[in-house]
Amino acid sequence: MNILKKLLLPVVLTCLSAVETQAFCGFYVAKAGASLYNEKSEVIMVRDGQRTVITMSNDFKGAATDFAMVVPVPHVLKEQDIRVVDRGLFDRFDAYSSPRLVEYFDPAPCGYREVSVVTKRMMRSANESTDDVREQLSEVDYGVHIEASYTVGEYDILILSAEESNGLKTWLIKNGYKIPESANEVLQPYINSGMKFFVVKVNLEAAAQTGYQYLRPIQISMNTDKFMLPIRLGMANSKGEQDLIIYAITRGGAVETTNYRNLRMVTGRTVPTFVKTHFDRFYTDLFARQHGNEGRNAVFTEYAWDVTPNWGIKCDPCVGNPPQYNDLISAGVDWLDMSNPQGGNGAFFTRMHVRYGRAQFPQDLMFNTTSNRESYQARYIINWPAGGDMSCPEARKYLSGLPNRRRMELMELGALTGWDISLYKQYEQDGMDPGIREGEQKGMLPIRYNKRNDPPAGGQGPVWFLLAGILATGLLLALPVLKRAHP
């Protein structure tokens, strides 16, 4: 036996035994990443004791002169507390932690010979369908004072103090910051708490020198005794709901919200094979349905796992490469001891998905680092039927059970997404969705998408960012987005 066979044999044996339990060694098929959501923001939060590092994604479409960010903070940040990081960090975190679809293949009941015509047809159909900021205008008149001024990367940054929200709003507008008219009503509570304001605009000259075609994410570090992420300021310009993806990393366990229900997305469900080519539609409808069923005011965990480098399995199966040591360092993880990865210095990663609006989320998000280190991921399954010899008694029994199995898969699909499963009755008999064939002939999308599950449209207007968050009596961070897209 050559060395390749020696390596493969134990893996094959493990996979064969895993087919029974629907765990491990399935094949990754598709993922549902953050790019599915038009009105969305992404934040990386690293929490260790009193120290918090927040990295805010700035991917948007529009003129750089229209970019504005306001981040209320507990004190005047030093220049060394502010940095820019590579946008790829968000892409990698999103890719590896996204909800995923996995496929398995039934073993041949009479011994393997060749894949059946029906199975070939199903697999072929599925595969073919894949498709100048420092200007000080009448500070005293508006009750606004510049406490510090920096240029970091492509950004001009001011640290402001303010006496009242209307004065702050007026000062920002006079100085060229595009903020919504309703911003003052949500700024006032933070002014009452004595917050400073971290205000950002693009330095066009510095941006041209960077050579980047997009604005890089901004990262801020500070010490604060509580773990919070307010979202109220992010609703100032929104006409509907917004999606927020949070990637949280701690040395303890999973991160959860404490003032809203924190739920795990339903996982481990088996769905029809034709979901393979429409997984994005499947998951967006599934999330909308579960979000609605839970009163539209819950926070959903989509992934939780120990991602300590060079230790253990980090996903089943992996959608992308797990975070590497340099990724974690860039995010603000400074406690890793690679010489002793299990000496209390590991890294636990939690992905949370929040869809929020004014009525259902009246309070800012508050978090807690738990001791729960149980592995979890939002994961959905398709099972391909067996091929080969079907002349034995076991095969007849196997074939007679397939229609019922497919019926159960359709029922699961309807329960999860709200799709009208009566449109897919043919799937019960031959495993094919009639809409797939019709859609191929007409050049149309085959899935009968239920528009009633669409989330309300987000607000439209000038492209700008208003991020704000608060951590205890300290950090305030919120991310409103009017029009955003990956560069």
C-alpha positions in Angstrom: 0.0 0.0 0.0 1.5 3.3 -1.0 1.7 6.3 1.3 -1.4 8.0 -0.3 -3.5 4.9 0.4 -2.3 4.9 4.0 -3.4 8.5 4.4 -6.7 8.0 2.7 -7.9 4.8 4.3 -8.6 6.1 7.8 -10.3 9.2 6.3 -12.6 7.0 4.2 -13.5 4.7 7.1 -14.3 7.8 9.2 -16.5 9.2 6.5 -18.4 5.9 5.9 -19.2 5.7 9.6 -20.2 9.4 9.6 -22.9 8.9 6.9 -25.1 7.3 9.5 -25.0 10.2 11.9 -25.0 13.1 9.3 -21.9 14.5 10.9 -18.5 15.2 9.4 -17.0 14.3 6.0 -20.0 15.7 4.1 -19.1 17.8 1.1 -19.4 21.6 1.3 -21.9 22.8 -1.4 -22.8 26.4 -0.8 -22.7 29.2 1.8 -25.0 32.1 2.7 -22.6 35.0 3.4 -23.1 38.6 4.4 -23.2 39.7 0.8 -26.8 38.4 0.6 -28.1 41.4 2.5 -28.2 44.8 0.8 -28.8 47.0 3.9 -26.1 45.5 6.1 -23.2 46.3 8.4 -20.4 44.2 9.7 -18.4 44.6 13.0 -15.6 42.6 14.5 -15.6 42.8 18.3 -12.7 41.5 20.4 -13.3 41.4 24.2 -10.8 40.5 26.9 -11.4 41.6 30.4 -11.9 45.4 30.3 -10.3 45.8 26.9 -12.5 46.0 23.8 -11.3 46.3 20.2 -14.0 47.3 17.6 -13.3 47.0 13.8 -15.9 48.6 11.6 -16.5 47.7 7.9 -16.6 50.6 5.5 -17.6 49.0 2.3 -19.9 51.3 0.4 -20.6 52.7 -3.0 -20.5 56.4 -3.7 -18.3 59.5 -3.6 -15.7 59.6 -0.9 -16.8 63.1 -0.1 -20.2 61.6 1.0 -18.6 59.4 3.7 -19.2 60.3 7.3 -18.8 58.4 10.5 -19.7 59.5 14.1 -18.7 57.2 16.9 -19.4 58.4 20.5 -16.7 57.2 22.8 -16.1 57.5 26.6 -13.0 59.6 26.5 -10.5 61.2 24.0 -8.9 58.4 22.1 -5.1 58.6 21.5 -3.8 58.3 18.0 -2.3 54.9 18.8 -5.8 53.7 19.7 -6.9 54.1 16.1 -5.7 52.2 13.0 -7.0 50.9 9.6 -7.0 47.3 8.6 -7.4 45.3 5.4 -10.9 44.7 4.2 -10.0 41.1 3.5 -10.2 40.4 7.2 -14.0 40.8 7.0 -14.2 38.7 3.8 -12.3 35.8 5.5 -14.3 35.9 8.7 -17.6 36.0 6.8 -16.6 33.2 4.3 -15.6 30.7 7.0 -18.4 31.3 9.5 -21.3 31.6 7.0 -24.3 29.3 7.2 -23.6 26.3 4.9 -25.1 23.6 2.8 -23.6 20.1 2.9 -24.3 17.0 0.8 -24.1 13.3 1.4 -24.5 10.3 -0.9 -26.5 7.2 0.1 -24.5 4.0 -0.1 -25.6 1.5 -2.7 -28.0 -1.1 -1.1 -26.7 -4.0 -3.3 -23.1 -3.0 -3.6 -21.8 -0.2 -5.8 -21.7 -0.6 -9.6 -22.6 2.7 -11.2 -24.7 5.8 -10.5 -28.3 5.4 -11.5 -29.7 7.4 -14.5 -32.1 9.3 -12.1 -29.2 10.2 -9.8 -27.1 11.3 -12.7 -29.9 13.4 -14.1 -30.5 15.1 -10.7 -26.9 15.9 -10.1 -26.4 17.2 -13.7 -29.4 19.4 -13.3 -28.2 20.8 -10.0 -24.7 21.4 -11.2 -25.7 23.1 -14.5 -28.0 25.6 -12.7 -25.2 27.0 -10.5 -24.6 30.3 -11.4 -11.0 69.9 5.3 -12.1 68.2 8.3 -10.2 70.4 10.7 -12.2 73.6 9.9 -13.4 75.1 13.1 -16.6 77.0 12.3 -18.0 78.9 15.3 -17.3 76.1 17.8 -18.6 78.1 20.7 -21.8 79.1 19.0 -22.8 75.5 18.6 -21.4 74.3 21.9 -19.0 72.0 20.1 -15.3 71.8 21.0 -12.5 70.0 19.2 -10.6 67.9 21.7 -8.1 66.2 19.3 -7.3 65.9 15.7 -5.5 63.1 13.7 -5.0 61.8 10.2 -4.9 58.0 10.2 -4.5 56.3 6.9 -7.0 57.8 4.5 -9.1 59.3 7.3 -9.2 62.7 9.0 -10.4 62.2 12.5 -11.7 64.7 15.1 -12.6 64.0 18.8 -15.4 66.4 19.7 -17.3 67.3 22.8 -20.8 68.8 22.6 -23.3 70.5 24.9 -26.5 69.6 23.1 -27.5 67.4 20.2 -28.9 70.1 17.9 -25.7 72.1 18.2 -23.7 69.0 17.4 -25.9 68.2 14.4 -25.7 71.7 13.1 -21.9 71.9 13.5 -21.5 68.6 11.6 -23.7 69.7 8.7 -21.9 73.1 8.6 -18.6 71.3 8.4 -19.7 69.1 5.5 -20.8 65.9 7.3 -23.9 64.4 5.7 -26.1 63.2 8.6 -29.8 62.6 8.7 -32.2 65.3 10.1 -33.4 63.0 12.8 -29.9 62.4 14.2 -30.2 64.9 17.1 -32.9 62.9 18.9 -30.6 59.9 19.2 -27.4 61.9 19.9 -28.8 63.7 23.0 -28.8 60.7 25.3 -25.1 60.2 24.7 -24.4 63.8 25.2 -26.2 63.7 28.5 -23.9 60.8 29.5 -20.8 62.9 28.8 -19.7 61.1 25.7 -17.0 62.4 23.3 -17.5 62.0 19.6 -15.1 60.2 17.3 -15.8 61.9 13.9 -14.4 60.7 10.6 -14.2 62.0 7.0 -12.1 60.9 4.1 -8.8 62.8 3.5 -8.9 62.7 -0.4 -5.1 63.3 -0.8 -4.2 60.6 1.7 -6.7 58.2 0.1 -5.2 58.7 -3.3 -1.8 57.9 -1.9 -2.9 54.6 -0.4 -3.6 53.0 -3.8 -6.7 51.3 -2.5 -9.9 51.4 -4.5 -12.0 51.2 -1.4 -12.1 52.7 2.1 -10.4 50.4 4.6 -12.1 49.4 7.9 -11.3 51.5 10.9 -10.4 49.9 14.2 -10.5 51.5 17.7 -9.2 50.1 21.0 -10.3 51.2 24.5 -10.9 50.0 28.1 -14.4 49.9 29.4 -16.2 47.9 32.1 -19.2 46.8 30.0 -19.7 45.2 26.7 -22.3 47.0 24.5 -23.1 47.9 21.0 -25.9 50.4 20.6 -27.8 50.4 17.4 -30.3 53.3 17.9 -28.1 55.9 16.2 -27.9 53.6 13.2 -31.7 53.8 12.8 -31.7 57.6 12.4 -31.8 57.4 8.6 -33.5 54.1 8.1 -37.0 53.6 6.7 -37.0 49.9 7.5 -34.9 47.1 8.9 -31.2 46.7 8.7 -29.0 43.6 9.0 -25.9 43.6 11.3 -23.4 40.8 11.2 -21.2 40.6 14.4 -18.0 38.6 14.6 -17.0 38.4 18.3 -13.8 36.8 19.6 -13.0 36.1 23.3 -10.7 33.9 25.2 -13.7 32.6 27.1 -16.7 31.2 25.4 -19.6 32.2 23.1 -20.8 35.8 23.2 -24.5 36.4 23.7 -26.8 39.4 24.1 -28.2 40.0 27.6 -31.1 42.4 27.0 -32.6 40.6 24.0 -33.3 36.9 23.4 -30.3 35.2 21.9 -31.3 32.2 19.8 -29.4 29.8 17.6 -30.6 29.4 14.0 -32.3 26.2 13.3 -29.7 23.7 12.0 -29.1 20.2 10.9 -32.3 19.9 8.8 -32.5 17.8 5.6 -34.0 19.6 2.6 -34.6 18.6 -1.1 -31.6 18.2 -3.4 -32.7 21.1 -5.6 -31.9 23.5 -2.8 -28.3 23.0 -3.8 -28.5 25.6 -6.6 -30.7 28.1 -4.8 -29.2 28.1 -1.3 -29.0 31.9 -1.1 -32.8 32.2 -1.6 -33.3 29.3 0.7 -31.4 30.8 3.6 -32.6 34.4 3.2 -36.2 33.1 3.3 -35.4 30.8 6.2 -33.9 33.7 8.2 -36.8 36.0 7.4 -39.3 33.4 8.5 -37.5 32.5 11.8 -36.9 36.3 12.5 -40.7 36.9 12.0 -41.7 33.9 14.1 -39.6 35.2 17.0 -41.3 38.6 17.0 -38.6 40.3 14.9 -36.7 41.2 18.1 -34.2 38.3 18.6 -30.5 38.0 18.0 -29.5 34.9 16.1 -26.2 33.0 16.5 -25.1 31.5 13.2 -21.7 30.1 14.2 -19.8 29.4 17.5 -16.5 27.5 17.6 -13.0 27.4 19.2 -10.7 28.8 16.4 -7.4 28.6 18.3 -4.8 28.2 15.6 -3.2 24.8 15.1 -5.7 23.1 17.3 -8.6 20.9 16.5 -11.4 20.9 13.9 -13.1 24.3 13.4 -16.1 23.5 11.2 -18.1 20.7 9.6 -17.5 21.1 6.8 -15.4 24.3 6.4 -16.8 26.9 4.0 -13.5 28.9 4.0 -10.2 28.7 5.7 -10.5 29.2 9.5 -8.9 32.4 10.9 -5.2 32.2 10.8 -2.9 33.6 13.6 -2.3 36.8 11.7 -6.0 37.4 11.1 -6.7 37.1 14.8 -3.8 39.5 15.7 -5.1 42.0 13.1 -8.6 41.8 14.7 -7.1 42.7 18.1 -6.5 39.3 19.7 -3.3 39.9 21.7 -3.4 37.1 24.2 -2.5 34.1 22.0 0.3 31.9 23.2 1.1 29.6 20.3 3.6 27.6 22.5 0.7 26.6 24.7 -2.6 27.0 22.8 -4.7 25.2 25.4 -3.2 27.0 28.4 -6.2 29.3 28.8 -5.2 31.4 25.8 -7.4 30.1 23.1 -9.8 32.1 20.9 -13.5 31.5 20.7 -15.4 32.9 17.7 -19.1 33.8 17.6 -21.0 35.0 14.6 -24.3 36.8 15.4 -26.9 38.1 12.9 -29.2 40.9 14.0 -32.1 42.3 11.8 -33.2 45.4 13.6 -35.8 48.2 13.3 -37.0 51.1 15.6 -40.0 49.4 17.0 -38.5 46.0 17.9 -35.1 47.1 19.1 -35.6 50.2 21.3 -32.5 49.5 23.4 -28.8 49.2 22.4 -27.3 45.7 22.3 -25.6 44.5 25.5 -23.4 41.5 25.5 -21.9 38.9 27.9 -19.0 36.5 27.4 -20.3 33.1 28.5 -18.4 30.0 29.5 -20.2 28.0 26.8 -17.6 26.6 24.4 -19.9 24.1 22.6 -19.3 24.0 18.8 -22.3 25.1 16.7 -22.9 26.1 13.1 -26.0 26.8 10.9 -25.8 23.9 8.6 -28.3 22.3 6.2 -28.2 18.9 4.5 -29.1 17.3 1.1 -28.9 13.6 0.5 -28.4 12.2 -2.9 -30.0 8.8 -3.6 -27.9 5.7 -4.2 -27.0 4.3 -7.6 -25.8 0.9 -8.7 -27.5 -2.5 -8.7 -31.1 -2.3 -7.5 -32.0 -6.0 -7.9 -31.6 -7.1 -4.3 -34.4 -7.1 -1.7 -32.6 -4.3 0.2 -32.8 -2.2 -2.9 -36.5 -2.7 -3.3 -37.1 -1.7 0.3 -34.7 1.3 -0.2 -36.5 2.5 -3.4 -39.9 2.2 -1.9 -38.9 4.5 1.0 -37.5 7.3 -1.2 -40.9 9.0 -2.0 -41.7 9.3 1.7 -38.2 10.6 2.4 -38.6 13.2 -0.3 -42.0 14.1 1.0 -40.5 14.7 4.4 -37.8 16.9 2.8 -40.4 19.0 1.0 -42.3 19.4 4.3 -39.2 20.5 6.0 -38.5 23.0 3.2 -42.0 24.5 3.6 -41.7 24.7 7.3 -38.4 26.4 7.2 -39.0 28.9 4.4 -42.7 29.2 3.8 -42.3 28.1 0.1 -45.4 26.6 -1.5 -44.3 22.9 -1.7 -47.3 21.9 -3.8 -45.3 23.3 -6.7 -42.7 20.5 -6.2 -44.8 17.4 -6.0 -43.0 15.7 -8.8 -39.9 15.7 -6.6 -41.5 13.0 -4.5 -41.5 10.5 -7.3 -38.4 11.1 -9.4 -36.4 13.5 -7.3 -36.7 16.3 -9.8 -38.3 19.7 -9.3 -40.5 20.5 -12.3 -39.7 24.1 -11.9 -36.0 23.4 -12.6 -36.7 22.0 -16.0 -39.2 24.7 -16.9 -36.9 27.4 -15.7 -34.0 26.0 -17.8 -36.2 26.1 -20.9 -37.5 29.6 -20.3 -34.2 31.0 -18.9 -36.0 31.9 -15.7 -35.2 31.4 -12.0 -36.8 28.1 -11.1 -37.6 28.7 -7.4 -41.0 30.1 -6.8 -39.8 32.8 -4.3 -42.3 33.8 -1.7 -42.1 37.6 -1.8 -44.2 37.8 1.4 -41.0 36.8 3.3 -39.0 39.7 2.0 -37.7 42.0 4.7 -38.9 45.6 4.5 -36.8 47.7 2.2 -34.1 49.8 3.8 -33.8 53.6 3.6 -32.4 55.2 0.4 -30.5 58.5 0.2 -27.0 60.0 0.1 -24.2 57.5 0.7 -22.9 58.0 4.2 -22.0 56.0 7.3 -23.0 56.9 10.9 -21.4 54.3 13.2 -21.9 54.5 16.9 -21.5 52.1 19.8 -21.4 52.3 23.5 -19.7 50.0 26.0 -21.0 50.7 29.4 -20.7 54.3 30.4 -18.2 54.2 27.6 -18.0 53.1 24.0 -20.9 53.9 21.7 -21.0 52.4 18.2 -23.7 52.3 15.6 -23.6 51.6 12.0 -26.3 53.1 9.7 -26.0 52.4 6.1 -28.1 54.0 3.3 -26.6 52.3 0.3 -23.8 49.8 0.6 -22.2 47.1 -1.5 -18.9 45.2 -1.7 -16.3 47.1 -3.8 
